Amino acid sequence: MMPPRQAEPLRAAEVSALLGVLVLIGAPHVTHVNTWAIVASGLFVAYRVFAAWRQWPLPGKALRLCLVLLVCAGIVLDFNTRFGRDAAVAMLLLMAGLKSLEVRTPRDAIVVINLGYFLIITSFLYSQSLTLAIYMVMLLIFITAMLMALQRRAPTMAAMQFVRRAATLLLQGVPLMLLLFLLFPRVQGPLFGWSQSSSTGVSGLSEEMSPGSLSSLSLSDEVAFRVQFEGTAPKPSTLYWRGPVMWDFDGRTWRMARSTLLERPSHLPLGERVRYQVTLEPHQTRWLFAIDLPTRIPIDAVLTSDYQMLSRQPLRQRQRYDMQSDLNYALSRDESPMSLQRALRLPPDGNARARALAQTFSQRDGSVQGIVRQALDTFRTQRFFYTLVPPELGDEPVDEFLFDTRRGFCEHYASSFVFLMRAAGVPARIVTGYLGGQVNPLGDYLIVRQSEAHAWAEVWHANQGWIRVDPTAAVSPARIEVGLAAALPSSEPIPGAIRLDVSWLRQARFALDAVANGWNQWVLGYGKDRQTRLLSRLGMGKVNWQQLTLILMLCTAVATALLSLSLLREIHFRRPAAEVRHYRRFQRKLRSAGIATRSGEAPLAYAERAMAANQTWAPAIATITTLYLEIRYGGLNTPERRARLERAVRRFRP
């Protein structure tokens, strides 16, 4: 009799396949885990693969213990003994790498596979994107197929057979998964209370603005937020998405100022009001974006005196909120003298030519309207250019831009305009945010990307309050009316998502974004409120978490029972395998000779009892039993062996 194949050492190909899948599972953590942990894990895995092919010795127990102690010390020192999400994931990744150094048998491989399952789960602690979900489901199928292959270790079965079986097994769990997803009580806040690092993957507006900051941001086609309007969407030229407001200037960089809070919006509506829903991507800061000017404040948000809408906590998760805004409005004429004084501050020296130009504006027409008109005429009539790649500016950026380079992006025009206003005695400030957006016709929603980042100005008029002035419109009206792609020449390095001239590529990109948006809305956005609405539609009314848990347990029990009955029915009515049919025929022949199988009797014990009853049957019984065990349990299920078993049973005549 052959020994069970499960006891045989793993082949080099099996080790390589197993650790290759483990590397693919750990790959998404490259951007999350510290470099030394990634390198160490990779070295452990690489050594085990080379050792499998080149017959290198594996590390002994003493060396492995030293490596474990070094890894633990590295984790403690790197994370300052604060064990949280990042430290736990790094530890799991390193331990999986260390475990690979002692993989010799299927039992060791099964332990590594279980670690792989945990690593798949940890990837979703950092991202829950649709792309990652699809990637991890594929790896889940592969690693489950490897688990099945290790249990059978049948060389005659193709790898795709195990993959199909694994996929079928996972599909059978989909109904139970849907029940858990829909009914599991939702909690507010980050998973397990772990907050994400504020320095990882941050892309978006900043609380500072200097020459080149927005132009570099406009090279990114990452989605900032998506918007679903009630009814017809307004024209893109009216969509000024208000964000950080800049007050303080040091000669080069504009910065936010500390603002007081408003109890509620204080302005006079002058026209159309729009309602919409914003799905904001996490950006690790507190800004919430709304069309200028918001008239509704989301829960857990505040509105400052300069109409910045701020969340009470940094946005570390995707957030959806309902908004309404007035496209035409008049701001309150009540402004504190301290704020107006702040809106006039300039450094004591520097940019002398710009100061002199502002004085000429005041001398020609000292009214606010006159000074604004003259500044815009300067941009409109002089040879100024709108570009994403402006030349670098020196110590006096306003003078160099206005009189020398005359090439810039929206931050250059907004900065120089506000400087001229303040130098001419007109209070002014800079507002940053986004302008416009791209309509996705497949989902009928607006996509606002980082490339739509924009800066404009607000000037103070004693009789009208703060008035929006966009100096970019004087240089490049197409940027305001049509969009960024129409405002820039084809040679500019604009993101492909904004300037995509190939129709089918544009449609494909819209389709992918529509799928991603659906995933965000219906899967990642399935929170407590949406769950409550769903249960209300099902007639459950308002249920607390205790009732929801009970409902979940009952539904899970019913689903499990139905699935079990289905599997039992399939097993009961399924035709036995060929070797089983042949062996049962062999048992019937022995039973007719007076030797019936006893309850719980194994094939070897049955064979020994039958051979003891009649020694002349011994050779045939030994051959039949050996063939049956090799085919059924030894992983040697070949057509040739099945044919031999069939012939031996047919010839056996007790």
DATAGI-V870517 format. One record per pair of residues at least 6 apart in sequence whose ideal C-beta (glycine too) atoms are under 7 Angstrom apart, sorted by the first residue. I is the first residue (numbers start at 1). J is the second residue. If there is no record, write none. Layout:
I&J, I&J
This chain:
1&626, 1&629, 2&630, 2&634, 5&153, 5&634, 5&635, 6&106, 6&153, 9&104, 9&105, 10&103, 10&104, 10&105, 10&106, 10&109, 12&52, 12&53, 15&48, 15&49, 15&52, 15&103, 16&49, 16&52, 17&146, 18&109, 18&112, 18&146, 19&45, 19&48, 19&49, 19&100, 21&116, 21&139, 21&142, 21&143, 21&146, 22&45, 22&96, 22&112, 22&116, 23&45, 24&139, 25&116, 25&119, 25&120, 25&139, 26&41, 26&93, 26&119, 28&123, 28&132, 29&89, 29&93, 29&123, 30&38, 32&86, 32&89, 32&126, 33&89, 33&90, 33&93, 34&78, 34&90, 36&74, 37&90, 37&93, 37&94, 40&71, 40&94, 40&97, 41&93, 41&94, 41&96, 41&97, 44&97, 44&98, 44&100, 44&101, 45&97, 45&100, 47&101, 48&100, 48&101, 48&103, 50&56, 51&58, 58&101, 58&102, 59&101, 64&98, 64&101, 64&102, 67&98, 68&98, 71&94, 71&98, 75&87, 75&90, 75&91, 79&86, 79&87, 84&194, 85&125, 85&194, 89&122, 89&125, 92&118, 92&119, 92&122, 93&119, 96&112, 96&115, 96&119, 99&111, 99&112, 99&115, 100&112, 102&108, 103&109, 103&112, 106&150, 106&153, 109&150, 110&147, 110&150, 113&143, 113&146, 113&147, 116&143, 120&136, 120&139, 120&140, 123&132, 123&136, 125&191, 128&524, 130&515, 130&516, 130&519, 140&170, 141&163, 141&166, 141&167, 141&170, 142&163, 144&166, 144&169, 144&170, 145&162, 145&163, 145&166, 148&162, 148&165, 148&166, 149&162, 152&635, 153&635, 154&635, 154&637, 155&635, 156&637, 156&638, 172&563, 175&559, 176&556, 176&559, 176&560, 179&555, 179&556, 179&559, 182&534, 183&548, 183&551, 183&552, 183&555, 184&552, 185&545, 185&548, 185&549, 186&527, 186&528, 186&531, 188&528, 190&196, 190&316, 190&317, 195&316, 196&316, 198&284, 198&314, 202&283, 202&284, 203&220, 203&222, 203&450, 204&224, 204&283, 204&450, 205&243, 205&244, 205&287, 205&432, 205&453, 206&213, 207&244, 207&255, 207&256, 208&253, 208&254, 208&255, 209&246, 209&253, 209&254, 209&411, 209&430, 209&432, 209&455, 210&252, 210&253, 211&393, 211&397, 211&411, 211&412, 212&390, 213&411, 214&409, 214&410, 214&411, 214&453, 214&455, 215&388, 215&390, 215&409, 215&411, 217&450, 217&453, 218&388, 218&451, 218&453, 218&484, 219&388, 219&493, 219&495, 220&450, 220&451, 220&495, 221&449, 221&451, 221&495, 221&496, 221&497, 221&498, 222&449, 222&450, 223&281, 223&447, 223&449, 224&281, 224&434, 224&448, 224&449, 224&450, 225&278, 225&279, 225&280, 225&281, 225&289, 225&448, 226&279, 226&445, 226&446, 226&447, 226&517, 227&276, 227&278, 227&437, 227&445, 227&446, 227&448, 228&276, 228&277, 228&445, 229&274, 229&276, 230&275, 230&276, 233&439, 233&446, 234&274, 234&327, 236&436, 236&437, 236&483, 237&480, 237&481, 238&327, 239&291, 239&435, 239&436, 239&437, 240&291, 240&292, 240&433, 240&435, 240&456, 241&289, 241&290, 241&291, 241&433, 241&434, 241&448, 242&289, 242&290, 242&292, 242&307, 242&431, 242&433, 243&287, 243&289, 243&432, 243&433, 244&256, 244&287, 244&308, 244&432, 245&256, 245&306, 245&308, 245&429, 245&431, 246&254, 246&255, 246&256, 246&429, 246&430, 246&432, 247&256, 247&257, 247&342, 247&343, 247&429, 248&254, 248&255, 248&257, 249&346, 249&347, 250&347, 251&347, 251&350, 252&397, 254&415, 254&430, 257&342, 259&304, 259&305, 259&306, 259&308, 260&304, 260&305, 261&302, 261&303, 261&304, 262&303, 262&304, 262&305, 265&294, 265&295, 265&303, 266&332, 267&293, 267&329, 267&330, 267&331, 267&332, 268&329, 268&330, 269&326, 269&329, 270&328, 270&329, 270&330, 271&327, 271&328, 272&327, 272&328, 273&295, 273&324, 273&326, 274&291, 274&324, 274&325, 274&327, 275&324, 276&323, 277&320, 277&322, 278&289, 278&320, 278&321, 278&323, 279&318, 279&320, 279&520, 279&521, 280&288, 280&289, 280&315, 280&318, 280&319, 281&318, 282&315, 282&316, 282&317, 282&318, 283&315, 284&314, 284&315, 284&316, 285&314, 285&315, 286&310, 286&311, 286&314, 286&315, 287&308, 287&310, 288&298, 288&301, 288&309, 288&310, 288&311, 288&321, 289&433, 289&434, 290&309, 290&323, 290&325, 291&325, 291&327, 292&468, 293&307, 293&325, 293&326, 293&329, 294&309, 294&323, 294&325, 295&324, 295&325, 295&326, 296&323, 296&324, 297&303, 297&309, 298&321, 300&311, 300&312, 301&309, 301&310, 301&311, 301&312, 302&310, 302&312, 303&309, 304&310, 318&520, 318&524, 320&525, 330&464, 330&465, 331&465, 331&466, 332&465, 333&463, 333&465, 335&460, 340&427, 340&460, 343&427, 343&428, 343&429, 343&460, 344&422, 344&427, 346&419, 346&422, 346&423, 350&396, 351&396, 351&398, 351&399, 351&419, 353&399, 353&403, 354&398, 354&399, 354&402, 354&416, 354&419, 354&420, 354&423, 355&423, 357&420, 358&420, 358&423, 358&424, 361&371, 361&374, 361&375, 361&424, 362&371, 362&424, 362&425, 364&374, 365&371, 365&374, 368&426, 368&459, 368&461, 371&421, 371&424, 371&426, 372&459, 372&469, 375&417, 375&420, 376&471, 376&474, 379&413, 379&471, 379&474, 379&475, 380&474, 382&406, 383&406, 384&406, 384&475, 385&406, 385&407, 386&472, 386&475, 386&476, 386&479, 386&487, 387&407, 387&408, 387&409, 387&492, 388&409, 388&488, 388&492, 388&493, 388&494, 389&492, 389&493, 390&405, 390&407, 390&408, 390&409, 390&412, 391&405, 391&407, 393&400, 393&401, 394&400, 398&415, 398&416, 398&419, 401&408, 401&412, 401&416, 402&416, 410&454, 410&455, 410&472, 411&455, 413&471, 413&472, 413&475, 414&430, 414&455, 414&456, 414&457, 414&471, 415&430, 417&457, 417&471, 418&428, 418&429, 418&430, 418&457, 421&428, 421&459, 422&428, 426&459, 426&460, 427&459, 427&460, 428&457, 428&458, 428&459, 429&458, 430&455, 430&457, 431&456, 431&458, 432&455, 433&454, 434&448, 434&452, 434&453, 434&454, 435&452, 435&454, 436&452, 436&483, 437&446, 437&447, 437&448, 437&452, 438&446, 438&447, 439&446, 440&447, 440&510, 440&513, 440&514, 441&510, 442&510, 442&511, 442&514, 443&514, 443&517, 445&517, 447&513, 449&497, 451&484, 451&495, 451&498, 452&484, 456&468, 456&469, 456&470, 457&469, 457&471, 458&466, 458&467, 458&468, 458&469, 459&467, 459&469, 460&466, 461&467, 470&480, 472&479, 472&480, 473&480, 476&487, 478&486, 478&487, 479&487, 484&494, 484&498, 485&494, 485&498, 485&499, 488&494, 497&509, 500&506, 500&509, 532&542, 535&543, 578&642, 579&628, 579&631, 579&632, 579&642, 579&645, 582&645, 582&646, 582&649, 583&628, 585&649, 586&624, 586&649, 586&652, 587&597, 589&652, 589&654, 590&610, 590&654, 593&654, 595&609, 595&610, 595&613, 597&606, 603&625, 603&628, 603&629, 604&625, 607&621, 607&622, 607&625, 610&617, 610&621, 611&617, 611&618, 611&621, 617&654, 620&648, 620&652, 623&648, 624&645, 624&648, 624&649, 624&652, 627&641, 627&644, 627&645, 627&648, 628&645, 630&636, 630&641, 631&637, 631&641, 631&642, 631&645
